[in-house]
Amino acid sequence: MKDKIDPICGMKGTIPAHGHYFCSEYCIKKYEKEQGIKPEKISCPSCAVSRKVPWYKERLYIITIFTFIILGISYYFAPDFFESFKEYFFLIWWAILLGFVIGGIIEYFIPRQYIEKYLSRHQKRTIFYSIIFGFLMSACSHGILAIAIELYRKGASTSAVVAFLLASPWANLPITVLLFGFFGPRAFLIIVSALIVATTTGLIFQKLEKRGMVECDKCSHGEDHPVLTDFSITKDMKKRWKNFEFTYTNIKNAFIGTMKGSWALTKMIMWWLIIGMLMAAFANAYVPHEWFKQFMGPTVIGLLVTLIFATIIEVCSEGSAPLAFEIYDQSIQAGAPAFGNSFTFLMAGVATDYTEIGLIWHNIGKKAALWIPIITVPQILVLGYLFNLIT
């Protein structure tokens, strides 16, 4: 399974190149740039195939065309569904646009070496570095997986990888913007709580590492194995700033690079978001409000049902956001606001994601994979219950 995962974006790869499978030519070029590989030097005979993917085979275009067909039909035969989808679109279009632009900026200006350098130490502050870098990442929960596994192979500790994984989907900048588009100021509670869960889980994993209770090839029970010891982020930033000339050509290249990063992020994430909006619009149009109050209300049983619901549904983090908002919106209309359930749906979807757990099991170890839900789920349920009480 890991051999078909794009090492750059974490999506399913279909284009063979340099001993890996990539989902797009953009990811191949980025891999070549990071590894210092010239495009004409192909490492295996099978990699000589075309690196272009026909547009009609890309998920974004397929899902977009399918959505337009559905909306065209629903305009005449299912107006409630059409209106629900339109409401979602006008609610968050600005957040989607701003989030992808921010993601493109981060993609272009933040080198991967910055992350690799600081996530290899077995220290408490490494967890906080993981949270910070997770905040700066611009990928969905599935895309973060490939990055996290690659960091582990390059020396990052298991605890740092886990904290990075938990912080990235809900506390990164593009998703922060998207959540504020849906929930307004309440999104701040989701972001802070995601950081708290990621930090607490990372620190607990450090304790488990020291006792040998989770796999960590690079830890040696508490010893440091830093990587990129000859690389200085401060010097690199100064060098980049010194060498950058504010000429028309350089500014143009930076703009084009940012737009390419934004478009690559759009192709990776937007189709998930569209699927989430379709599911949320269907729920809003055809699922009775009383069902949300009865089965997913602000109670312990409602939280557990939401947890099961989040575990079963395999949707990328961006696709979960519209569904989480629908849970909250429907609970308000039913007269039983359940913001805590929305938080539980968002966080538990990442903490219990079987793709994530499976890849960690395969690449790090089964104990590390099993400890993630054991540690995170109780925290998520407690926070969700508290949010239902105070909101």
N, C-alpha and C positions, 0 to 999 in steps of 0.2 A: 504494500500500500504506500509506503513512504517513497518508493522509487518513482511513483507517478505524481508526486506532489511538487509543485513549482517551488524551488528554493527561495524565490524572491517574494512572491505574494501569497503562497500557501494554498492556492487554488489547484484544482486538478489539472495536471499538465498533459498536453497532447502532442507537443512539438519536441522531438528529441534533439538535444544539443549539449555538448560538453559533459556527457555522462549523466545528464538529468533530463527531466521532462518539464517543459515550460508551457504556460497557458497563452503567451503572446510574444510577439517579437520585441515589444518594449521590455519585458522581463528578461529576455535573452541579452539585449543590449546592456541593461543595467547590471546583470550578472557579469558580463564581459568587462564592464568598466570597473566593478568592484574587485574582480579577480585579476585584472591586468591582462586579460586575454584578448588578443587581436581577433576580430571577426573571421578573418580568413583561415585562422588556425583551428581546425575542427579536430576534436580529440578522438572521434570514433567514426568509422565509415558510414554508419547508419544516420549520422547527424547531417549528412550532405543533402537531405531532403529540403524542400522549400520551407522557409521559416514563416511564411505568410499563412494566415488562417482566413479563408473566405468569410466575408462579412455575414453571410447568411448562416454560418455555423457558430457565430458568437452569441453567447447567452443573452447579452443585453438587447441585441436586435431582435432575437427570437421572442423574448418576453415582451418587448415593446410592441411589436407587431400584434402579438396575441392580445395584449391589453387594449390596443386600439380597436381590434375586432370586437372584443367583449364590450367595450364602452359604446361602440356604435350600435350593437344589438340592444344593449340595456337602455340606451337613450329612448328607444321606442317601446320596448317590451318590459323593462325593469327600471323605471325611473327612480325608484328609491335607492337602488344600488348605484346608479349613475350619480345622483346627487351626493351620496355619501362619499364616493371616491373624489368627486370634485371638491367637496369640503376639505378632505384631507390634503389634497394637492395645494389648495390656496392657503391652507394653514401652515405648511412647512416648505413651500418652494424656495423661500428666501434662505431658510436654514440649510437646505440641501445645497444650494448654490454656494453659499458662504463656506459651508463645511468642506466642499470639494476644493475650493480655492485655497483655503488654509492647508488642507491636506497636500495640495500640489506644492505649496511653499515649503512645507516641512520635508516633503519627499525630495525636493531639489537641493535644499540648503543644509540638511542635517545628515552628515555621513554616518554610515553604520558603524564605523570604527569607534565613534564616541560611546556607543552603547556597549560594544564588545569589551572595551577597556575597563569599565566600571562594574560590570556584572560578574566578574570572575573571583572576587574576593569573598571569603567567608566571614563577613563582619556585619553587624547590625545595620550600619549605614548603607550597605549594599542593597538592602531591601528598599530603602528610601530612594536610592538611585534608580532601582527598578521601577518604582512608582512614577518618578519624574520622567524617565524615558518612555514608560508606557503612555504617559500623558501626551508625549510628543509623537507617538506613532500614529499612522494614518492607514489603518487596515481594519477589516472586520475580524470577528473572533476566529474565523477559519484562516484568514490571511496571517493573523498573528502567530498561529501555530508553527508555520514553517520558519518564521523569524526566530521564535523562541527555541525551537529544536536546534536550529543552526547555532544559536548563541550557546546552548548547552554543549554542543560538540566543540566549540571554540574555547571552552573553559568556564562558562557561567555555572554557578552552583544550582542545584535543584531548587533551593528556596528562592533564589533570585528569579529563576525562570517562572516559577509558579506565581510569584508576586507580579511579575511582568505580564503574565497571561491574564490574571484577574483584573488588573488595572486598565489594560489597554482597551478592551471593547467598550467600557462604559465611562472611562475617564479620559479618553483621548479628545483632543480639541475638536475635530469635526463632529464627533458624536455628541459632545457637550452642546454644541450649537444646535444640533438636531433635537436633542431632548428639551432644550429651552423653547424651541419652536412648538413642541407638543405640550409640555407641562408648565411652561412659564417659570416663575421663581421656584416652584417645587422641585424643578430639575436639580437645583443646588443640593437638595437632600440626597438625591440619587447619586450624584457625583461624589460627594463627601463620603457617603456610606460605602460606595464601591472602593474608594481609597482606604477606608478603615478596614474593610474585609480583606483587601489585598495585603495591607500592611500586617494585620494580625496573623493571617495565614502564613505569610512569608516568615515572620518571626517564629511561629510554631514549627515550621518546617526546618528552620535552622537548628532548633533544639532536637528535632528528630534526626537530623543529619549527624549531630555530634554523638548521638547514642547509637548510630548505625541502623536506625529504624526505617530509613528510606534510602533508595539508591542515590549515589552521588559520586560518579567516577572521579571527579576533579577535586573532591573535598578532603579525602583522607582524614575524616573525622575532625574537622576544624582547621586544618592547615590551609594556608593561602596558596593558590596557584594562579597568580595574576597573568593575564595575557597582554600583548602589546606594551611591554614594559618600556620600550624605546619610543613610544608614541605619546606625545603631549597634546592634549586638547587645547590648552591655552596657546601653545606655540603654533599649533595648526590654525587656530582662529586668527591669530595675529598675522600669520603668513598669508592666509586667504584674504584678509582685509587689506594687507599691504600690497598684494599682487593684483587686487581687483581695481581696475580703472573704470571710472564712471563715463565710459564712452557709449555712443549710440549702439555700437555692435555688441558690447558686453551686456548692456541693459536689455537689448533685444534678445540675446541668447538666454539671459536669465528668465525673461518673460516667456519665451518659447518653452524652456525647460520646465517652468512652473506649470504651464498649460498642458504639456505632455504628461506631467505627473498627475495633474488633476483629471485628465481624460483617462489615464490608466486606472486611477482610483475609481472613477465613475464606472468604467466597464467591469471592474471587480465587484463593486458594491451595489450599484444602482438597481440591478435586476433583482437583488434580494429585497431592496426597499419597495420596489413595485409589487413583488409578491406579497409582502407584508401589508401594503396598502389595499390590495385586492381582498385579502383575507379579512382585514379589519372592516372594510366597506361592506362585505357580505354579512359579517356579524352585526354591524350597526343596522343594516337594512332588514335582516330577517330573523335574528335571534331575539326573542322577547326579553325585555329588561328584567322581568321577574326571574328569569333563569340565572342571571348574574347575581341577583340578590340571594337566591336560594342556594346556589352551588358555589359561588365565588365571592360571597359577602365578606365583611370585615370581621370574621371569626376565625378560630383556630382551624375548624374544618374547612372553611373557605381558603385559608392559606395553604393547607395541605392539598386541596384540589388544584389550586393554582400551581403548586410545586410539581404535581404529577403532570399537569397540562404543559408546563414549561419543559419538563424532562422529555416528554414524548415528541413535541414539535421540534423538528430539526430545521431551524431558520437562523440565518446569520444575524448578528446583533442588530444591524440596521433594519432588517425585516421584523425583528421583535418589537422595535419601538412603536410602530403603529398599533400592533396588537396590545401592547401594554397600555397605551393611551386609551384604546377602546375599552379595555377592562375598567379603567378608571372612569371614563366618561359614562359607560353604561351603569356603573354602580351609583354614580351621582343621580342619573335619571331614575334609577330604581329607589332612590331615597336612602341609600346605605353606602356613602362614600368609602371606597376601599383603596386608598393610595398605596397602602402597604402591600396589597396584592399585586399591584403593578410593579412595585420595586422587586417583590419576590419573583415575579415572572421574568423580569429582566436579568437579575443576578443569577437565579437558579438555572436559567437557560444556558448560561456560560459554565457555571460550576458543575452541572450534571450533563453537559454535552457529550454524547458518546463518541463523537469524532475526536474531540479533544482528549478524552480519557483514553481512547484506543491508541492514539498516536503517542501519548506519554507512556502508556504501558509498553508499547513496542520500542520506543526510543530511549526511555529513561529506566523504566521498571514498573512492575505491577504494584509494588508497595506505594510508590509515589502517586500512581494513578488512583489507587483506592483511598489514599489519605485526603485527596482534594475534596471530594464530596463530604467525607466524614467531618472535616474541619469547617468547611464553608457553609454547608446547609444549615446547621444549628444557628450560626451567626445571622444568616439571611432571614430565617424564620423569626428570630427574636427581633431584629430590626423591623421586619415587615409588620409584626404585631404591634410594636411601639408606634410605628407610623400610622397604623389604623386608629390607635388611641388618640394621638395628638392632632390628626388631620381630619 
